[in-house]
């Protein structure tokens, strides 16, 4: 079964995809800090677990953001290279 062409998707679908990604990254950054704060209040270890959670969340979110940026760059390069490859085939007389 062929994969659907990303360019055939509507702009609304693409916007939904990006909102979903950004919401995920935001939650990855915020939830560990909130969990650490809740545990600090429960165990009386303020502010250590909140600080560890904030650092962990920041590292996790940045890793995810960098991975998404790398993936987007690879897709952009792939799309950019495809027309030139097809043009080369037509110049050689190949179908």
Phi, psi and omega in degrees: 000125183290148177286143180291147178283128182295332181287342180279350178285150178287162179293331177294319178295320178294320178296320178297320179299316181289322177298320178298316179296315182292324176296319179298314180296319179299316178293323177298327180280322188273320187299319178299323178293317178295320177296317178298320178296317179297317179293324176301315180294321182290319185257355179070036182252022185308137356256019191294312183289326176295319180294317177297318178297319179296317178294318179296315179297318179298315180296317180296314180295318179293322177299316179294317178299315179296321178296319178295320179295319178296318178297317179295320179295318179296320178294322179295315179296321181296316178295324181291323182281334184299312180299323180292325178293319179293323179294322179297323181294321181290330179288332180278357181085009178272149180290000000 
